[in-house]
Amino acid sequence: MSRKLSPWRLVLISMFITSAASATEVTVSKNGGDFATVQEAVDSAPQGGITVRIEPGVYKEKIHITQPHVPLIGLGKRPGETVLTFNDSPRALAGCLNRAASP
């Protein structure tokens, strides 16, 4: 015996699927995405993880990812169009320490 779904059930099922998909993927953009910074997007991740899609641009921020299943995906046509950077190299840190110790 086959059972047909009513149109209302189909609408509810599609709304549930759309809602579940949008909750696991966010976009970072300096021009109006879900978040303006990568860290804000990472911090919004639910327990099961989230995919962070990053619009082209240079994002200078220190990013801490503390849970699994949080991939970062650049949306540029070439890898160099989406850049995540932060000047936290040993040389830069040594320079800060030397200046702090100077009289």
SULCORTA-V262159 format. One record per helix or strand of 2 or more residues. SS is the DSSP state (2 for helix, 1 for strand). FROM is the first residue (numbers start at 1). TO is the last residue. If there is no record, write none. Layout:
SS_FROM_TO, SS_FROM_TO
This chain:
2_7_23, 1_25_28, 2_38_43, 1_51_54, 1_57_60, 1_72_74, 2_79_81, 1_82_85, 2_90_101
